[in-house]
Structure formats: structure tokens, C-alpha cells
Amino acid sequence: MYEGGEPASHAVLAISAIGPDAKAALPLLENSLFTESNIVKQVHIAQAIWRLSRNTNLVFQFYRNALSGNPDDSRAMNAAFALIEIGPAAKITAPILAQLVNGITRSPGICANAAIALGAMDLANEAVIDALVRGIADTDLNVRAACARSLRKAQSASSLS
């Protein structure tokens, strides 16, 4: 679930939907990623860079920074949501996401999106499973449900390895 948005963000998403043929836009997108002031547009720019180039260094630097922000930061909520699409390639962000799942100072939206992103990574390590198990006891129904779904995926991934 994204918060916010504006027509310029939709334009960035449209560029990313074009795919590799839009690679000419990469320099502009890369230059805009850390200078853009609109939180949602930043996340859309990171998504576009990922979709066009799979530039993990730049994109994951942005996502790690976004996930470590202010407790009520919609940037963290949107970044966690965007990581769902990246899936297993985003494993480098798993430790931060595991902390966010149980972040008592974080909004339920951030915690739930972090849990769903962990589920999309098909991870079955102890830290991820522990975070998801603790998240099942959260007071928010959406967080509990997201943790339960992701825990099932993690347990399935564990049984396959």
C-alpha cells in the first residue's frame, strides 16, 4: 500500500514500465533519486532504476536509508512495499526489515509492509523467522496477518532447502 502520489510519480512509473528501451532516462533518474524532495516520487524513481538497470548498489543504498528514517516516515512504508517487487534480490535489506516488523515506534503500515517484503524474499533464516513469529503477536490485525503469511512462505522455503 502506497501513501501519496502525484502525476510526476506516475510519469516515472510509466518510464519504468517501458522497460529497457527507456534506459536513456537512467542518468536523470539516478541524479534525481537523492535530490527529489517528494517521498513517494523518490520511491518511484528507485523502482524505475531497478526495473531499467537492476542497479542494486544505488537502489539498495536508497532503500536502506529510507527504511532507517523517522518512525512515522511514509518513505519507509513505501520503500518496504517497493521491496516486495524486488523479492529475493533484496535480501541485503532483510536485517532492517526484520527490525521494522517488530518496531514498536513504527506505524502498522510499515510493520506489515516489512513483513510482506520479507515473505517475498523467500528467506528462512533465524532472524527473519523470529521477527515474523514475534509479529504474529502484534496488536494490529494487518501486521499479524502479514507476518503469518510471510512465516508460512519462510517455512516453505526452509523445507525446500
C-alpha positions in Angstrom: 0.0 0.0 0.0 1.5 3.3 -1.1 0.9 6.6 0.6 0.6 9.7 -1.5 1.5 10.2 -5.1 1.3 12.8 -7.9 1.3 13.0 -11.7 5.1 13.3 -11.8 5.3 10.0 -9.9 3.1 8.4 -12.5 5.3 9.6 -15.2 8.3 8.0 -13.5 6.4 4.7 -13.2 5.4 5.0 -16.9 9.1 5.3 -17.8 9.9 2.2 -15.8 7.1 0.3 -17.4 8.6 0.9 -20.8 11.5 -1.3 -19.8 15.0 -1.5 -21.3 14.0 0.8 -24.1 13.8 3.7 -21.6 17.4 3.3 -20.4 18.2 6.7 -21.8 16.3 8.1 -18.8 18.6 6.4 -16.3 21.1 9.3 -15.8 18.2 11.7 -15.0 16.6 9.2 -12.7 19.9 8.4 -10.9 20.6 12.1 -10.4 17.1 12.7 -9.0 17.0 9.8 -6.6 18.6 11.5 -3.6 17.7 15.1 -4.6 14.0 14.7 -5.1 12.1 16.1 -2.1 8.8 14.2 -2.6 9.0 10.9 -0.7 6.7 8.9 -3.0 8.4 10.2 -6.1 11.8 9.1 -4.6 10.4 5.5 -4.2 9.0 5.6 -7.7 12.4 6.7 -9.0 14.2 3.9 -7.1 11.7 1.4 -8.6 12.3 2.8 -12.1 16.1 2.5 -11.7 15.6 -1.1 -10.5 13.3 -2.0 -13.4 15.5 -0.4 -16.0 19.0 -1.4 -14.9 18.9 -3.6 -11.8 21.4 -1.2 -10.3 21.4 -2.9 -6.9 24.1 -0.6 -5.3 22.3 2.6 -5.8 18.8 1.3 -5.3 19.6 -0.6 -2.1 21.5 2.3 -0.7 18.4 4.4 -1.1 16.1 1.7 0.4 18.4 1.1 3.4 18.4 4.9 4.1 14.6 5.1 3.6 13.9 2.2 5.9 16.1 3.7 8.6 14.2 7.0 8.7 11.8 8.7 11.0 9.4 6.3 12.8 6.3 7.8 11.1 8.1 8.2 7.7 5.9 7.2 4.8 9.2 6.8 2.9 9.9 3.6 5.0 6.4 2.3 4.4 6.6 2.9 0.6 10.2 1.5 0.4 9.2 -1.7 2.2 6.3 -2.0 -0.2 8.6 -1.5 -3.2 10.9 -4.2 -2.0 8.1 -6.7 -2.4 8.6 -6.5 -6.1 12.3 -7.0 -5.9 11.9 -10.1 -3.8 14.9 -12.4 -3.3 17.4 -9.9 -4.8 16.7 -7.5 -1.9 18.0 -9.9 0.7 20.5 -7.3 1.8 17.7 -5.3 3.3 16.3 -8.3 5.4 18.0 -7.3 8.7 16.5 -3.8 8.6 13.1 -5.2 7.5 13.2 -7.8 10.4 13.7 -5.0 12.8 10.8 -3.0 11.3 8.4 -5.9 11.7 8.6 -5.5 15.4 9.3 -1.8 15.5 7.1 -0.6 18.4 7.7 3.0 17.3 6.7 2.3 13.7 3.3 2.5 12.2 1.4 -0.7 11.5 1.7 0.0 7.8 5.5 0.0 7.9 5.5 -3.2 10.0 3.1 -5.0 7.7 4.9 -4.0 4.5 8.2 -5.0 6.1 6.7 -8.5 6.9 5.3 -8.9 3.4 8.7 -7.8 1.8 10.4 -10.5 4.0 8.0 -13.1 2.7 8.7 -12.1 -0.9 12.4 -12.8 -0.3 11.9 -16.5 0.4 14.2 -16.3 3.4 14.2 -18.9 6.2 17.0 -17.6 8.5 16.6 -17.5 12.2 16.4 -13.7 12.5 13.6 -13.4 9.9 11.6 -16.3 11.4 12.0 -14.9 14.9 10.8 -11.4 13.7 7.8 -12.9 12.0 6.9 -15.1 14.9 7.0 -12.1 17.2 4.9 -10.1 14.7 2.1 -12.6 14.9 1.5 -11.3 18.4 1.3 -7.7 17.3 -1.8 -5.7 18.3 -2.6 -4.8 14.7 -4.5 -7.3 12.7 -2.8 -6.4 9.4 0.6 -6.8 10.9 -0.4 -10.2 12.4 -1.8 -11.4 9.0 1.2 -10.2 7.1 3.5 -12.0 9.5 1.5 -15.2 9.4 1.6 -15.2 5.5 5.3 -14.5 5.4 6.1 -17.0 8.1 4.3 -19.7 6.0 6.4 -18.7 3.0 9.6 -18.8 5.1 8.7 -22.2 6.5 8.0 -23.5 3.0 11.4 -22.1 1.8 13.1 -23.8 4.7 11.5 -27.2 3.9 12.7 -26.9 0.3 16.3 -26.2 1.2 
